[in-house]
Structures are given as C-alpha cells and as structure tokens.
Amino acid sequence: MLLLAPSPPAAPSAAHRRKVGQSAHRVRCSSVRELERSPNPRPGERLPPLREAKRVVLVRHGQSTWNAEGRIQGSSDISVLTPKGESQAETSRLMLLSDSFDACFTSPLARSRRTAEIIWADRGEDLIPDSDLREIDLYSFQGLLKNEGKERYGVLYRQWQKNAANFSIDGHYPVRELWDRAQNCWERILAHEGKSVLVVAHNAVNQALVATSLGLGTEYFRILLQSNCGASVLDFTPQAGGGPPAVCLNRLNQTPNSPVASGSSAGRKTSKRIILVCQGATQNSAEIGVGGMGYAPLNMLGIIQSQKTAELLLDQKVNGILCSPQVAAVDTATTICEVQEAADCLGADCVPRYVEMKKLLELEIDDAFQTKQKSFGEIAQSGWLGSMEYRTLEGLWNQSKAAWQALLNELQDDTSERILVVVGHPGINLALICRCLDLTMDYMSSFHLDDGSISVIDFPDGPKGRGVVRCTNYTAHLGRWSIPITRTMETDEEF
C-alpha cells in the first residue's frame, strides 16, 4: 500500500536561504563575460533547415552472431541476428508499437535490415535502404576476433581502442569517414516529408548520427553508448527566419533490458558509475504558489516514481546517495536508501547493506525552475520573462561545476567498485550531463529529462578519465507511469 508523504511545514524560499549565508557554498558568476561559450559548430549548425518539427528515432540492430562471438564486424555483411537478437527486435517493436512512423530508413546490412523488418512489421510503407547507414568501415580488422586483433596488430589495435578518432588503417581514418557519412545521412533523413522517422542501423553509425546532430566531433566516439536494440530519440524544431533547426536529444539508448544490469561500457569493464536520478513529480506549482517551491513534496505520481526507481536499483549495490536538500529530492533519495538497506529481506542480497546518504547544497536548484512553465531551451534561447531568469540559469550552470567535482571526488580514485546515486531536479541533472561531456551552458537545451527518469554514466578509466554516457532519460522502469518513448511532440504538455 502506498502512503502519501505528509506536507512539510512552511519554509523560507531558496532565495531567502541564500541571503542568510548559504550562498558562500555556491560557485557563482560575477559577469556574463566570465561564462564559457559554445565551441563551433553549435548544436545543429550543419543541419539543413526545416519547415516543421520532426522526430527521429534511432535503433541499433539486435544481437548478431558476430556480436555473440566477440568478432569485429565493421561494414561486413556475414553475421545475422541470433535468437536473442530476434527477441530484442521484437521487444523494440512492442516498445515502438504506438508510434505512427512515416518512414523507416535502414542500413542495407542483413543484421540491421532484419531488425528493421521485425520492428516495421505490418506497416505499409517500404523500408528505405541507405548505404551511408552501414556500420563503420574497419578494413583489415573486419572478421577478426578481438583477441586476434590484439595479437596480430598490437600497437595499431591499441590505437583503435584508445584513440579511435585518429586511428588509421589501410590508408583510411574510419571514424572520420564515419562522421562524414553520418552528416550526409542527415541531409536525406531530414529532407523526408514525414514528421516521425525511424532509423535502424548500427552501434558506431548511430553514435555518429547522435553526435553530428549535436555538432560534436569524432572525439565523442564511444562516449554516447548504443546497445543492441537500444533506441535514441532526437527532436528537431525549425527556427524562426529559417536556418538550422534546434536539436534536442530526448533520450539516449533506451534498451530492451535494464540499463544498470551490465558492468561494461563499449566493451570495457568499469568499476565506477554515477546514476543520475531525477526526483519524482511534485505538487503542481499552481496549487502552492511560486515562493518556496523547493519545499514542494512529492505528489502521488512522484511517490510511485521514486519507488519504481528504488526497485530498479535494488540489484545494484549502491555505495552512496547524494541528493539536493530540497524535499522532493530528499524523499526520492530516502526511498532508494530504504530499499537498498532492506535488500536482504527483499531477497536481493543475503548481506544487509548500509548506504550513506548525504545532502549536497550544490545540487539545489532555484525556485524559478520549479514552476516548469518554460523549458530550459526556451529560457536559454529567449530569456524567459527577461534577463533575471536567464541569469538564474547562468547561476545554475556555474554551480554545477562544483557539484560535478564533488561527485567525482565521491567516486574515489582507486580500484574499488563504487556506484554513486545522485538525486536532484531535472535541471541540475541536465547541467551535470553537460559537465560530464565537457560541453557549455548552451547545450543544456539540447538534452531532455523527465521526472523519475535515470541517466547512467560509467568511468572505465576511473573518475579522472572521460565519462561514458550509457543512457539518458531512461523511463521504462516506471511501467504504466513511464513517459512513452515516442510520445508525440504536440501532446507533451498534456501527459
């Protein structure tokens, strides 16, 4: 039985608390000139202009025979789907069943085309094969088992593993060629008249499609994970006066199985992980007014979301939980903590767990963002209600730098396994994702997070290395209370 949490007593607003001394713990910006600026190109800058909004869903093929063998596939067309791969494709079909796609682009390679056929099922339109959607060309590496690649090519194979962006083989730079192909694909995909387009392809090319849509270079190869039959959703919005569209990665790598089940990232073992949890939904701002929004409790939906998240994380041995001091985040974190510590009696573990839970002031978010009357993209691009709110966004961004460093410190730079759960408002989690990817404030509008969602970041090289984003905005664990993966853009506010 679910019990509603009691409403907390009236409390001063976040703005008032900062006036009485807590602001000393924040990292703030004294002038606009001190803010970091976006690198070139900006998100979507190289994309063709659009006349109307478009949603593109990218799906990687299901497990193939060469995936199962640990063999390097590249753009070869020998492997086919395994029974597991067929099952994954069927799960993806059910996950996308309610979406009225207008078209399906697919790689011509057998493993991808078969996945597309399963997902597309009885839809009337023909599949659209595009040779540029084939997997990365790996030339002499193709067909080798991974251990054979290590033995036969030595230093060259290590370069492929450690510095893929500059990796050269047989007179080619595979990752650079792949990025050029992905950019070409966007010309054709976005030119299609359909409002909702499905693309079924491969691991590397889907990474390149996500990265090039956001204006990210080849150094982001292997940073934006794509699992077998994982789905990523990109929204493109036309700009007034023409020009390239605004781009938002609505979600990355929503997988048929749990995103926290595996301990590897892009085939590399990892012992350090941060799981960003968006707090559950709170009482409607219209009911409780603008002041003191940080003290809004979870509503019934938010309580269910927090319990579902706690259940998803039950099989993970969480070492620590950091949360915003605001009530909704604390309540969400407390639910996760209680379920972790009850793991033995819930049958998930024979050893009682103790999980340290701490409040981190740098994860607190200004009351202005709690109203949700405008998206972060609208705030960043138009200066919602004037310059005051935009300055608030700048403050959040600069605050997130200290928050991100605090999280890396909590991971501990040693050989131990460590899973850190971080609970906060979607706004601060957006900033943390951008910090992980070494992006600037302008990119906050290029990602989307829903209440109750989780995003997973792995550190195969430890907290001093680059974070690998396993998924963002994962909501499948919420069951009937989840956000549909392909909800239409027109009804977003009605959900």
C-alpha positions in Angstrom: 0.0 0.0 0.0 1.3 3.4 -0.9 1.2 6.2 1.7 1.2 9.8 0.9 4.1 11.7 2.5 2.9 14.5 4.8 3.3 18.0 3.6 6.3 19.8 5.2 5.9 22.9 7.3 6.1 26.3 5.6 9.7 27.2 5.0 11.5 30.2 3.5 12.3 30.2 -0.2 15.6 29.2 -1.7 16.3 32.9 -2.4 15.9 33.8 1.3 18.1 30.9 2.5 20.9 32.1 0.2 20.6 35.6 1.8 21.4 34.2 5.2 24.7 32.7 4.3 24.4 29.5 2.3 25.4 31.3 -0.9 29.0 31.1 0.2 29.0 27.5 -0.8 27.9 28.2 -4.3 30.1 28.8 -7.4 28.8 31.9 -9.0 29.5 34.1 -12.0 30.1 37.8 -11.4 29.6 38.8 -15.0 28.3 37.4 -18.3 31.7 37.8 -19.8 33.1 35.1 -17.4 30.7 32.5 -18.8 32.1 29.7 -21.0 31.0 29.9 -24.6 29.9 27.1 -27.0 32.5 25.6 -29.3 32.0 25.7 -33.0 29.9 24.3 -34.5 26.9 24.9 -32.3 24.2 22.2 -31.9 22.5 21.5 -35.3 24.6 24.2 -37.1 25.4 21.9 -40.1 21.9 20.5 -40.4 19.5 21.6 -43.2 16.7 24.0 -42.3 13.2 22.5 -41.6 9.7 23.8 -42.3 8.1 21.8 -39.5 9.1 19.9 -36.4 10.5 16.3 -36.9 11.2 13.4 -34.5 13.8 10.8 -35.5 14.2 7.6 -33.5 17.5 5.7 -33.9 17.6 2.0 -33.2 20.6 -0.3 -33.2 20.2 -3.8 -34.6 19.7 -6.8 -32.3 22.5 -9.1 -31.1 24.2 -10.7 -34.1 26.2 -13.9 -34.4 29.4 -11.9 -34.6 28.4 -9.8 -31.5 28.0 -13.1 -29.6 31.4 -14.4 -30.8 33.2 -11.2 -30.0 34.2 -10.7 -33.6 34.9 -7.3 -35.3 32.1 -6.7 -37.7 32.6 -3.3 -39.3 30.7 -3.0 -42.5 31.0 -6.7 -43.4 27.7 -8.4 -44.2 28.2 -12.0 -43.0 26.7 -12.1 -39.5 22.9 -12.4 -38.9 20.7 -12.0 -35.9 20.8 -14.6 -33.1 17.6 -15.8 -31.5 18.3 -13.3 -28.7 18.7 -10.6 -31.3 15.4 -11.5 -32.9 13.8 -11.3 -29.4 15.4 -7.9 -28.7 14.0 -6.7 -32.0 10.5 -7.9 -31.1 10.8 -6.1 -27.7 11.7 -2.9 -29.7 8.7 -3.5 -31.9 6.4 -3.5 -28.9 8.2 -0.5 -27.4 7.5 1.5 -30.6 4.2 0.0 -31.4 2.1 3.1 -30.7 4.2 5.4 -32.9 2.8 6.3 -36.3 6.2 6.5 -38.1 6.0 8.0 -41.6 9.1 6.3 -42.9 11.9 3.8 -41.9 15.5 4.3 -43.1 17.7 1.2 -42.7 21.3 0.1 -43.2 21.4 -2.4 -46.1 23.4 -4.9 -44.0 21.4 -8.1 -43.1 21.5 -7.8 -39.3 20.1 -4.2 -39.4 17.6 -4.9 -42.2 16.2 -7.9 -40.4 15.8 -5.8 -37.2 14.0 -3.1 -39.2 11.7 -5.7 -40.8 10.7 -7.0 -37.3 10.1 -3.5 -35.9 8.3 -2.3 -39.1 6.1 -5.4 -39.2 2.8 -4.8 -41.0 3.3 -1.1 -41.8 2.5 -0.4 -45.4 5.4 1.8 -46.5 8.6 0.2 -47.9 11.9 0.3 -46.0 14.3 2.9 -47.3 17.9 1.4 -47.5 20.7 3.9 -47.3 24.3 2.7 -47.8 25.7 5.5 -45.7 23.9 3.9 -42.7 26.2 0.8 -42.9 28.4 0.2 -39.9 31.9 1.8 -39.7 34.4 0.5 -42.3 37.2 -1.2 -40.5 39.0 -2.7 -43.5 41.7 -5.3 -42.4 40.2 -5.6 -38.9 36.9 -6.9 -40.1 36.2 -10.6 -39.4 38.9 -10.9 -36.7 38.1 -12.0 -33.1 39.1 -9.2 -30.7 41.9 -11.2 -29.2 43.2 -11.9 -32.8 43.2 -8.1 -33.4 45.4 -7.6 -30.4 47.8 -10.3 -31.3 48.1 -9.5 -35.0 48.1 -5.7 -34.9 49.5 -4.8 -31.5 50.1 -1.1 -31.4 47.6 -0.4 -34.1 44.8 -2.2 -32.3 45.6 -0.3 -29.1 45.3 2.9 -31.0 41.9 1.8 -32.2 40.9 1.1 -28.6 42.5 4.3 -27.0 42.5 6.9 -29.7 39.9 5.9 -32.3 39.3 9.4 -33.6 42.9 9.4 -35.0 43.1 5.7 -35.8 44.3 5.0 -39.4 44.3 1.6 -41.2 44.9 0.7 -44.8 45.2 4.4 -45.7 41.9 5.3 -44.1 40.6 7.1 -41.0 37.5 5.1 -40.2 35.9 7.3 -37.6 36.5 10.5 -39.6 34.9 8.8 -42.6 32.0 7.6 -40.5 31.3 11.2 -39.2 31.2 12.4 -42.8 28.8 9.7 -43.7 26.5 10.5 -40.8 26.4 14.1 -41.8 25.4 13.1 -45.3 22.6 10.9 -43.8 21.0 13.8 -42.0 20.6 15.6 -45.3 18.4 12.8 -46.6 16.6 11.9 -43.3 15.6 15.5 -42.6 14.6 16.1 -46.2 11.9 13.3 -45.9 8.5 14.9 -45.6 7.5 12.7 -42.6 7.2 14.1 -39.2 8.3 10.9 -37.4 11.1 8.9 -38.9 12.6 5.6 -37.7 16.2 4.8 -38.5 17.6 1.2 -37.9 21.3 0.9 -38.2 24.4 0.0 -36.1 26.4 0.9 -33.0 29.1 3.2 -34.4 26.9 4.9 -37.1 24.2 5.6 -34.6 26.8 7.2 -32.3 27.9 9.3 -35.2 24.3 10.4 -36.0 23.7 11.5 -32.4 27.0 13.3 -32.2 26.8 15.1 -35.6 23.2 16.2 -34.9 24.5 18.0 -31.8 27.6 19.3 -33.5 30.0 17.1 -31.6 33.2 15.9 -33.2 34.9 12.5 -33.6 36.4 12.7 -30.1 32.9 11.7 -28.9 33.2 8.2 -30.4 32.4 5.6 -27.8 31.1 8.2 -25.4 27.4 8.0 -26.3 26.6 4.3 -25.9 24.3 2.4 -28.2 23.3 -1.1 -27.0 21.7 -3.8 -29.1 18.2 -2.6 -30.0 18.7 0.5 -27.8 16.6 3.4 -29.0 17.6 7.1 -29.0 15.2 9.9 -29.8 16.1 13.2 -31.4 13.7 16.2 -31.8 14.3 18.8 -34.4 12.5 22.2 -34.2 12.6 24.7 -37.1 13.9 28.2 -36.2 12.1 31.4 -37.0 13.5 33.0 -40.1 15.0 29.8 -41.4 18.4 28.4 -40.7 19.4 25.1 -39.0 16.9 23.6 -36.6 17.2 23.4 -32.8 18.1 19.9 -31.7 17.2 18.1 -28.5 18.3 14.6 -27.5 15.1 13.5 -25.9 16.6 10.2 -24.7 19.7 8.1 -25.4 19.9 4.4 -25.6 16.6 3.2 -24.1 17.3 -0.5 -24.0 15.1 -3.6 -24.0 16.8 -4.7 -20.8 17.8 -2.8 -17.6 20.4 -0.1 -18.3 22.1 -0.8 -14.9 22.5 -4.5 -15.4 25.9 -4.5 -17.1 29.3 -3.6 -15.7 30.9 -2.7 -19.0 30.8 0.3 -21.3 31.6 -0.1 -25.0 33.1 -3.5 -24.2 35.3 -2.1 -21.4 35.0 -3.2 -17.8 34.1 -0.4 -15.4 34.0 -0.3 -11.7 32.9 3.4 -11.2 29.4 4.6 -12.0 27.2 7.6 -11.4 23.4 7.1 -11.7 21.6 10.4 -12.1 18.1 10.1 -10.7 15.5 12.8 -11.4 13.3 13.4 -8.4 9.7 12.3 -8.7 6.9 14.7 -9.7 5.9 17.3 -7.1 2.7 19.1 -6.2 1.5 21.4 -9.0 3.1 24.8 -8.8 -0.3 26.4 -9.4 -1.6 24.9 -6.2 1.2 26.0 -3.9 2.4 29.3 -5.4 5.8 30.3 -6.7 7.5 31.0 -3.4 9.1 28.1 -1.6 8.9 25.7 -4.5 11.9 23.8 -3.2 9.7 22.7 -0.3 7.0 21.1 -2.6 6.6 17.5 -1.6 6.2 14.6 -4.0 2.7 14.1 -5.3 1.2 10.6 -5.7 2.8 10.1 -9.1 6.2 11.2 -7.7 5.9 8.7 -4.8 5.3 5.9 -7.3 8.2 7.0 -9.5 10.6 7.0 -6.5 9.5 3.5 -5.6 9.9 2.2 -9.1 13.4 3.7 -9.3 14.3 2.2 -6.0 13.2 -1.2 -7.3 15.2 -0.8 -10.5 18.3 -0.1 -8.3 17.7 -3.0 -5.9 20.2 -5.3 -7.7 22.9 -2.6 -7.6 25.0 -2.4 -4.5 24.8 1.4 -4.1 27.7 2.8 -2.1 26.4 6.3 -1.6 23.5 8.6 -2.3 23.9 12.3 -2.8 20.8 14.5 -3.1 19.6 18.0 -3.3 18.5 19.3 0.1 15.1 20.1 -1.4 12.2 18.0 -0.1 11.3 16.1 -3.3 14.9 15.0 -3.9 15.3 14.0 -0.2 12.1 12.0 -0.3 13.2 10.2 -3.5 16.7 9.5 -2.1 15.2 8.2 1.2 13.0 5.7 -0.7 16.1 4.4 -2.6 18.1 4.2 0.6 15.4 2.3 2.5 15.0 -0.2 -0.3 18.8 -0.7 -0.5 19.1 -1.3 3.2 16.2 -3.8 3.1 17.9 -5.8 0.2 18.4 -8.8 2.5 14.8 -9.2 3.5 13.6 -8.4 -0.1 15.6 -11.4 -1.4 18.1 -9.4 -3.4 21.1 -9.9 -1.1 22.0 -12.1 1.8 24.0 -9.4 3.5 22.4 -6.3 5.0 23.6 -3.1 3.3 24.3 0.3 4.8 24.2 3.2 2.3 25.5 6.6 3.2 23.1 9.3 2.2 24.2 12.9 2.1 22.7 16.2 1.1 24.8 18.3 -1.3 24.0 22.0 -1.4 25.4 22.4 -4.9 22.6 20.2 -6.2 19.9 22.6 -5.0 18.0 24.4 -7.8 16.5 27.8 -7.7 12.7 28.1 -7.1 12.3 29.8 -10.6 12.9 26.5 -12.3 10.4 24.5 -10.2 7.4 26.1 -11.9 8.2 24.2 -15.2 6.2 26.8 -17.2 9.0 27.1 -19.7 11.6 24.6 -20.9 15.3 25.1 -20.4 15.6 25.6 -24.1 13.1 28.4 -24.1 14.9 30.0 -21.1 18.3 29.7 -22.7 17.2 31.0 -26.2 14.7 33.7 -25.4 15.4 34.9 -21.9 12.1 33.8 -20.3 10.4 36.9 -18.7 13.6 38.9 -19.2 17.2 38.8 -18.0 16.5 37.8 -14.4 15.7 34.2 -15.2 18.5 33.9 -17.7 20.9 35.0 -15.0 19.4 32.3 -12.8 20.2 29.8 -15.4 23.8 31.1 -15.6 24.0 30.7 -11.8 22.8 27.1 -12.0 25.4 26.4 -14.7 28.3 27.7 -12.7 27.0 26.0 -9.5 27.0 22.7 -11.5 30.8 22.9 -11.8 31.3 22.5 -8.1 28.6 19.8 -8.0 30.3 17.7 -10.7 33.6 17.9 -9.0 32.1 16.9 -5.7 30.6 13.8 -7.4 34.0 12.8 -9.0 35.6 13.2 -5.5 32.9 10.8 -4.1 33.8 8.2 -6.7 37.3 7.8 -5.2 40.3 7.2 -7.5 41.1 3.6 -6.5 40.4 0.1 -7.8 37.3 -0.5 -5.7 33.9 -0.8 -7.2 31.7 2.2 -6.5 28.2 3.1 -7.5 27.0 6.6 -6.6 23.4 7.6 -6.9 22.7 11.3 -7.4 19.1 12.7 -6.9 18.0 16.1 -8.0 15.7 18.2 -10.1 15.9 17.5 -13.9 17.5 21.0 -14.3 20.6 20.2 -12.3 21.0 16.8 -13.8 20.9 18.3 -17.3 23.8 20.6 -16.2 25.7 17.6 -14.8 25.4 15.6 -18.1 26.8 18.6 -20.0 29.6 18.8 -17.4 30.4 15.2 -18.0 30.5 15.7 -21.7 32.7 18.8 -21.4 30.0 20.9 -23.1 29.0 24.5 -22.4 25.8 26.0 -20.9 24.3 26.4 -24.4 24.0 22.6 -24.6 21.6 22.3 -21.7 18.7 22.9 -24.1 20.0 20.0 -26.3 19.1 17.4 -23.7 15.8 16.4 -22.1 15.0 14.7 -18.8 11.6 13.7 -17.3 10.6 13.4 -13.7 11.5 9.9 -12.4 14.0 9.2 -15.2 17.5 7.9 -14.7 20.7 8.6 -16.6 23.8 6.4 -16.2 27.4 7.4 -16.6 30.3 4.9 -16.4 34.0 5.7 -15.8 36.1 2.8 -17.3 39.3 4.8 -16.7 38.3 6.0 -13.2 37.0 9.4 -12.2 39.9 11.2 -13.8 39.0 9.7 -17.2 36.2 10.5 -19.5 32.7 9.6 -18.6 30.8 7.2 -20.9 27.1 8.0 -21.1 25.3 4.7 -21.0 21.8 6.2 -21.3 19.9 9.4 -20.6 16.2 9.9 -19.7 15.5 6.2 -19.2 11.9 5.7 -18.0 10.9 2.1 -18.9 11.3 1.1 -15.3 8.3 3.3 -14.4 5.9 0.9 -16.2 2.5 2.3 -16.8 3.6 5.6 -15.3 6.5 6.0 -17.8 6.8 8.6 -20.4 6.1 6.8 -23.8 9.4 6.7 -25.7 7.8 8.1 -28.8 5.1 10.4 -27.4 4.1 13.0 -30.0 5.6 16.4 -29.6 2.1 18.1 -29.8 0.8 16.4 -26.7 3.9 16.6 -24.4 2.3 19.1 -22.0 -0.9 17.0 -21.8 0.8 13.9 -20.5 
